[in-house]
């Protein structure tokens, strides 16, 4: 099982032992998009929907999700997150969700950033589905990560 850290020599899933790794400052940034009808986008931006300010609720949901990632991803380490910031902005005909997560620890926060984006996008869908069931969540991806043994990585 070449290079897969969550698989042991016998092919079984395992939680990676990070006890010998040094604590370093780590950060990850992720993004995702919700494509929706122009009328639904206008409703989301207005903050006047029946469920209130959908962008603010999605941002809070994303932060909460980052903090609970280890409860959702089976082999993910529980982390002491020092910052989780989620923003929902208009990007053309889509809503763009960006998450930035930081910690000082022995393992990175990529999963926390990706989980924050995913849950924020799902929250937008949930809050706007009465107006537009055809919305599409797309392009959820890691943009960058820093810290740790593998160093920095930035999406080209």
N, C-alpha and C positions, 0 to 999 in steps of 0.2 A: 504494500500500500504506500507507494512512493509519495512522500511529502505531505500526506494528510495527517495532521496532528491529532485529530479526534478519532483516529483508528489505530488500535494497537497491533502488535505483530501477528496476532491470530485473527485480525479482521473485525474485532469487536469495538463498538463505540466506547470511548472513554473521555473523561474530563481531563484536559491537559494539566499537568502538574507545573504550576508557575512559582512554586515556593522558592526556587533558587534564582529567580530572575530579579534584577534590581528594580526598585520603584523609580519610574521616570514620569515626567510630565507627558501626557498624551492627549491628543485631540483628534476628532474625526468630524468631517462635514459630509452630509448627504443631501440629496434632493429628490423630488418626485413631482409629478404633475397630475392635475385632474382636468381633463378636457370636458367641457360642458357647453350647452347651448348658450348663445349670446344673452338671451333673456335670463337664464339661470345665473350666468356670470354677473349680470347687472344686479340681480337680487342678492347674490353673495356679497358683492362690494358695498351695497347700500346699507347693510347691517340692519335692514328692516324686515327681514323674513319672520315668519311666524315663530320660529325657534330662536330669534334674536341674532346676535352678531356671530355668524357661523365661523368666521375667520378666527375670532378670539377664542371660541370654544375649541376649535381644531388645534390652535397653538397650545392651549393648556393640555389637551388630550395627548399631544405629542410629547410634552415634557413629562407627563405622568407615565407614558409608555416607556420613555428612556429609562426612568427610574425602576421599572418593573421588568426589564428585558430578560433578566435571568429566570423569571417566573414563566416566560413564554418560550424561550429557546432552551431546549433540554440541557445542553452541555456548556452553556454560557456561565461564566463566573459572575457572582453578584459583586457589583462595584460600588465604591464610594464616589459617586459623581459629584464633582465640584461645580459644574455648570452644564445646564441643558437649556438651549435657546432654540425656539422654533418660530419661524416666520412664514406667513401665508401672504403672497403678493400676486398681483396680476402679471401675467407674462403672455402678451398677445391675447389669444382666445382661450387661455388656460389659467388655472390657478397654480402657482408654483409654491411648493413647500420646501423650505430649507431648514435643516437641523444642524446645530453645532453643539458637540458634547465634549466636555473636558473632565479629566481626572488626573491624579497622580497615583500610579499603581503599577502592578506587574503585568497587566494585560491591557490591550487597547479597547477603545470605545466605538469601534466601527459598527458593531451590532446594535449598540444603543442608538447611534445616529440613524441607522437604517430603520430600526423599529419605530423611532419617533416620527420619521417621515411617513412610514406606512400607516401608522395609526392616525396621524393627522389627516392623511388622504382619505382613509376610511371614514373618519368623522365628518369630513366635508361631504362625502357621498351620503352618509346617513342623514345629515341635516338638510340636504338639498334634494333627496330622492323624490319627494312629493312633487317637485317641480320638473324633474328631469331624470328618469330612470336610465337613460342612455349614456350617462356620464362614463368616462373611461379613465381609470387610474393607469398612468404609464410612466415609463422611464425612471423608476426608482433605482437610484444608484449612488455609490460612494463617490464623492468628488476628491477627497483628500484624507490623509491620515498622517499624523506625526508622532514621533516618540517610539521608544522600544528598540529592541535589537535589530529589527528589519529596517529601521529608519523611516524617512519620510517617503510618501507616495502621493503623487498628484495625477489625476486623470488628464490625459491629453485632449 
